[in-house]
Amino acid sequence: MVSHISTIALNGIQASEVDVQVQISKGMSGFQIVGLPNNTVRESRERIYSAFHSLGISIPAKRITVNLAPADILKEGSHYDLPIAVGLMCEMGIIPKETQQGGIFMGELSLDGSLHSVTGCLLAALYGARNNLENIYVPEKNANEASWGGAINVYAIKNLHTLIQHLKGEEVLNVQKIPDINQEKITEHLDFKDVKGQETAKRVAEIAASGGHNMLLKGVPGAGKSMIAQRMSGILPPLEAEEALEVSMVHSVSGLLNETGLVKNRPFRNPHQSASAVALCGGGLKAKPGEMSLAHCGVLFLDELPEFPRTVLETLRQPLESGTVTVSRANHHITYPARFQLIAAMNPCPCGYLGHPTIQCNCSNKQVQNYNSRLSGPLMDRIDLHLDVSVVTAAELTLPTPKEGTKEIAKRVLLARKIQQQRYKNTPYTCNAEADGRYLEKATKLDKEGQNMLTNAIERFSLSARGYHRVLKVARTIADLNNNENIQKGDIAEALAYRYIANV
């Protein structure tokens, strides 16, 4: 007889069912795991031996074969410990075979029989619910995460002894309930009231948040560029249910979920300038998500943008257009979601003081040119809003705290996003920055003066087709903030003022 136990193989955010087949046969004693397992999976036998020994269970001195089918999928991770142990106990007659049918088992065994948390339980639960599986058994720390999977019973397992009693019907566990996220402590965002002066920069930040546009702030050190960028997450609208689930899936694969098992706030990722292309895109030994995917539906903030290697920055180009990033390796080919909002900040020159009214810049023209040439034209063309941030004067610093802060800006942003949700309700888009040309033409209605201004700008500044559409997107967002159905001439003028113009 052969016992069959179901578990999940995780290839990024793609889950597939694995049949763990356990057979005890006569012959020389040995514990063999086959089916393309890596070293972590092969080490399962040592953890299972110790866990069984701690419970007083003696493994028979016979040939034990564990096959992980299908064999052509590389198996990796410690979450195969629990299904292998359950299959072995079924063959030994410790638990009845029929009790484990229609369920998924995931968990890493400790040497004393307790269960450690593993990654990807949310994806496993979603896979089980979509394939009409009844139950999923996961470690206690992963129970809240798995409970968001939908129509599947989630059982939180503390240790192997608890699972045995449950499967034998001696001590039945309760189904894990979905945690009440309303009781979770509300994240306190940094307030825009802390930013004195810089009214134009605040205006650009509001436009960026309202339409989901990419933004670049350029200015001398201490002008407030990083302060504004760090407060962007506070004015963004809350995550929709589908967005929260998508973000949580990516964080589940990375093992970054909190106790509730669901990401409520939009992500804000701030990688250091020393980050590699793999760190941004994803990859490595197990092709894990990178910073671009971890910032999905949120903000990716790159401070001191030219200090990043140019090869790293060029990896942003394709995800900024498609909203996805594909990690291709010898043993992996995974597409992660990466629909993020790029917010960047930079100095005007290596020393940082070019254009400062009182501090002299020590950089040569060649140094300034080389510094700015680290950012390619195609990358700059994908950034909708460019702003030179001026120096904060002494008079502005001594002003009282502004009355308008994050709370007031967030209300206007939310109203603008609601207008866009209504506009794109039957499309795959959620905001103006994501809309393609076909939907954008329907959403943008220009008067004659506005059309003439835009046509002249295309000819004068040699705007690319992408630049033309991105100007329209920004103008549409400005009109939404003003609650105007049609785009006005002033909206076009303001959008052009924030546009990157090469060699000008």
N, C-alpha and C positions, 0 to 999 in steps of 0.2 A: 504494500500500500504506500501511497505517496500523499503527503499533506500539502494542500495548496493554500497559501496565504497571500493576500493582496497588499501591496504597498505602492509607493510612487517613486518614479525616477524623475528628478528635476534637472532640466536642461535650461538654465536661466529661468525665465518665467513661463516656460513650456513644461507642462506636466504630462507624464504618460504612465499608464498602469504597469506594474511589474508583478509577475506571478512568482512568488518564492516557493519553490518545490523542495520539500525535505523528505529524504528517504533514508531509513535505517536498514541496512542489509548485512548479511553474514560476510565474513572475511576479516582481514587484518584491520585492527582498530585504526581509525583516522577520521579527521574532520576536514572535509574538502569543500570549498566554495568555488563554483564555476559560473561562467556567464559574464566575462569581461569585467570583473571587479578590480578596483584599484587597491592599494595597500591598506587604506582605511577600512574598506569592507572586509578584507582578509583578516584584519586584526579583530573582527567581531567575534571570532571563535574563542579568543583568549578572554574577552570580556564576558561572553556567555558562560564559559567554563567557570569563571570566578563567581558570577552572579548565581548560577545554579548551586555551586558549592556553599554559598552563604545561606541558601534556603534549604540545604540538606538534600538536594536533588542530585542523584548520581547518574551521570551520563553513561549509557551502556557502552561496554568495550566492544563495539562493532564498527563497521564502516558507515560513516554518516556522510551523505552527499547532499549539498545544498545547491540547487540550480536557480539562477536568477534569469528568468525568461521575460522578454526576448533577449537572446544572448548577444545580439549585434549592437545593443545600446550599452555604452560604457556606464557602469554603476560606480558612484562615488558618494562618500558621505557616511556618517555614523548612524543615520536614521534606519538602516537596515537591521540593526541589532535586534529590535523588538520583534519584527515579523519573523526573523530566523528563529528566535527563541520560542515564539508561539508555535511555529510549525514543528519544531523539535518536541515541544511538550505534547502536541497533538499525536505525534508518532509514538511517543512514550506512554500515551494513555492518561496523562495527568489531567488534561482538559478534553472535553468532547469536541470532535471535529466540526459538528454542525453549528456550534456556537460562534465560530469565527467567520462564517460565510456572509458575504455581502458587506464586508467591512474593510477598512484600511487601517494598518498598524504602522506607526512611526515613532521612533524614540531611540535614544542612545542609552545603553545600559552602563551603569556604574559597577564597580567590582562588588559592591554590597547588594546589588539588585535594584537599587533606586534608578530613576530615569532622569536623564539630563535633557535639557531643551535642545531642539534642532531647528534648522532653518527651513522655510518653505511650507509650513503647516497650513497657512491660509490658501496657498495654491492647491495643496492636496485636498483640502475641504471643498474648494470650488470645483475641482475636477470630479470629486465624488458626488457632489450634488447634481452636476450636469449629466453624470452617467448613471443616475438613479441608484447609487450605492447608499446603504442605510446608515452605517455607523463609521466613525473614525475614532481611533484610540491614539491619544497624543499625551506627552508629558504635561504635568500640571501647568508649567510656565507657558506652554503654548496653547492652553485651552481657550483663553479669551480670543486669541488670534484666530483659531480655527472656527470659533462660534460664528464669525461673520461670513462663513462659507455658504449659508443659506439652508436649503432643505436637506440637512444631514445631521444625524445625532452625534454630538461631540461628547466624548468621555475623557475626563481628566484622570490620568493614571499617575499615582505617586511612586509606586514601585511594582516590581514583578509579582509580589505576593498579593497585592490588591487586585491586579488584573486576573490572576488565577481564581481568586474568590469570586470575582464578578462573572467570569466566563463559566464557572461551575454553578452559578446561581446561589451561592452561599451568602454573599453580601453584594447586592446589586447597587451599582453606582447611579447617581442621578445624572440626567443629561445636563451638560453645561449650558447655562443661560447666557444670552448676549449681555455684556456689561453695559451699565448705564453711563454713557459717555457724558451725559449732562452733569454728572456729579464730579467729573474730572476738573481739576484746577484750570482755570482759564489762563492761557498764556498772556503775559503782560508784554506788549510790544513797546519799543522805543517810540517816543512821541516827537512829532514834528515841531512841537512848541520849543524844543531844545535848540532848534536851528534858527538863529537870529539873522535877519537879512536874507539874502539869496531868494527873493520872491520869484524871480524868473526860474531858478532851479526847482523850486517847489512846484511851480506851474508845470514844468516839463515832467516832473515825477508824477504829477496827477494825471497828465495825459498818457504817460507810459502805462500807469496802472489801469486806467480806464479802458484802453484798447489792447493791452497785452503787448505793447511795443518794446523793442530793444532800445537801450539808451546808453549813451557814452557821455560821461562828464569829464571835462578836461580843464585843469586849472592848477594854480600854484599850491604848494603844500599848505595845509591848514585852512583852505577855503571852505571846507565842509562837504567835500565830495563823498567821502566814506560815510559821514553822518547821514546824508540823505539816502544813500543806497541801503544802509542798514535799517532804515525806517520804512522801506518799500513794502515789506511783508505785512506791516500793520495796516496799510490802506488797501490791500488787495481784498477782493470779496472772498467770503468763506468757500471752502471746497464743496462742490456738489457731491451727492451720494456716489455717483459713478466715478467721479474724479478721486474721491477719498479711497475707494476700493482699488483703483489703478495704482495710486501712490503707495498704498499699503502693500500691494503685491510686490512691488519693486523693493520696498524696505524689508519685506518678509524674506525674500531671497538673500538679502544682504545681512539679515539678522539684526536689524536696527529698530524693530517695532517696540513700542512702549508696553506698559502693563495692560492697557486696554485692548491692545492688538489692532488698533486702527489709528491712522494718521488723520488728525482733525484739522491741523493748520497747514497752510501752504508751505512747502519746504523752502528753506533759505540755505543755500550751499555757498561756502566761501573758501575755495581751495587756495593754497599758497602758490606763489609764483614758481616754486620748484616742482610743482605737480607735472607728471609725465603725461604723454598722450594716452597711455593705458589708464592712468588714474582718471582722466576726463572722460574717455570713451567707454571704458570698461575692458575687461579681458583678464589677463593673468592666467594662472594655472587652471582655475575653474571658471573662467570667463564670467566673472562677477560684474554687476552693473557699475558704471563709473559715475562721476559727479554729474554729468549731463542727465543721466537717467534718474539719479537720486534727487535731482532738482525738477523732475517732471511735475507739471502743473504749478510750479513755484518759480523761484528766482535763483539764477546762477550768477553770483557776484564775483567778478574778476577785478581785484584791485591791482593797481600798478600794471595795467594791461601790457605795455611794451616789454615788461620784464619777463613775461612768459616767453619761452622759446617759440620761434615763428612756426616750427613744425607742429607744436602743440596747438597754437591758435588756429592753424589752418584746418584742424579737425572739427572746428565748430561750424564750418561752412555748410556741410551737407545736413547735419541735424537741425540747423536754424531754418532750413527750407522744408524738410520732410517731417520733422517732429519725431523722428526715430533715429536710432543708431544701431548699426549691424556690427556685431563682433564676430569676425571670421578667424578661426584658428584651425589647427590641424584636426582636432577632435571635437570642435564646437562650431556651430553656425547659428547665432542667436540674434534676434532683433528685439531690442529693448525700446520702450517708449521714451522719448526725450523731448517733450513739448514744453520747453522751459522759456523763461523770459530772461534774456541776457542783460545784465546791468554791469557796466564797466566804468572804471575810473583811471585816469592817467595824468601825469604831469606833462607840461608842454615841451620839456627838454630834460636831459640827464640830470642836471643840477636842480631843476624844478622851478627856477625863478625867471624864466623867460616871460616878459610882459609884466613883471611885478613893478608897481609904481615906485618903490623905494629901494628894493634890493637888486643889485646888479647881477645879471646872468653871466656866468663864466664860460659858457659853452660857445664853441665856434659854430659857424653856419653848417659846416660839414657834420659836426656832432649832432646838431639838431636834426639835420636831414636824415642821418643814419638812424637816429632814435625813432623818428616818426615812420621811417620806411619799414620798420619791423611789423607794421600793420598793413596788410595787403589791401589793395583797392576792392577786390571782391568781398573781403570781410567787412570793410567799412561800408560798402554798399548795402549790406544786409542789416545794418543798424539804422533804425528809423529816426532816432532823435539824437542830435549832436548839440552839445552846449558848452561854450567856454564859460567856466565859472569864475566870476571876478573875485577879487580880494575883499574880505569883510573889513569894513572901516571901523575905526574906534567908536564913531558915533553909533553905528549899528550894534556893536557889541554891548554898549551900555544901555540900549533900549530895554524897556520892560518886556517881560515874557509875552510873546504873541498870544492873542486871544484864540486864534484858529490853530488847531493842532491835528493830530492823526484822526481823531474821532470825526471832526467836521469834514475833512478831506475824504475819509472813507465813505461817508454818506453819499457824496456826489459821485464817487467812483462806482458805488453800488447801483445808483440810479442809471448811470451810463451803461453799466454792464447788463442791466435788466432790459434796456432798450435793444441792446445787441442780441441778447438771448431770444427776444421776441422776433427779431429780424432773421436770425439764423436757426430758428427752432426746427425746421425740417431739413437741416443740412448737418454735415459732420463738424461744423465750426461753432465756436463759443464766443469769439470776439473778433473785432475788425482785423487784427494783425494776422489771423489765421485764414481769412477769406481769400479765395483765389480770384482771378480776373473775371470769371463769369458771374459769380455772386456779387463781386465788388461793383461791377457796372450797374447791376440792378439797385444796389444800395446807395450809389453816389449819383445825385442829380445836381448838375452844375448849371448855374445861370451863364449867360453869354460872357459877362465880365470875368467870371471865374475861369471859364474855359479859355478865354484869350490870355489871361495871366499865366495859366499853366502851360499853354502852348509856347508862349514866349520864353518861359523858364526852361522848357525842354531844349529849345534851340540855343538859348544863351549859355546855359550851363552844361549842355551835352548830357542830360540825364539819361540813364539807361532805361530799358523797359521796366526793370525791377524798381529803379528809382522812381519812375513815374507812378507805378502802382502803389508804392509805399507812401508817396506823398498823398495820394488819394486816401489811403487807409488812415493816415494821421489826421487829414482834414475831416474825414468822416467821424473820427473820434472826437475832435474838437466840436463839431456840430452836435454830436450826441451830448457832450457836456453842457452845451448851450441849449439843449432840448429843441434843436431845429431839425425839421424833417429834411430840408435841402441844405446842401453845402453852400455857404456864402463866400464872397470874394475874400473877406477877412480870414476865413478858415484856411483857404488856400495860401494866403500870404503868411500866416503864422506857421503852417506846415513847412513851407519852403524855407522859412527862417531857421528851422531846426535841421535842415537837410545837409548832409555832407556833400560838399562840392570839391571835386578833385582839382588840384593845382590852382586854387583860387585863394 
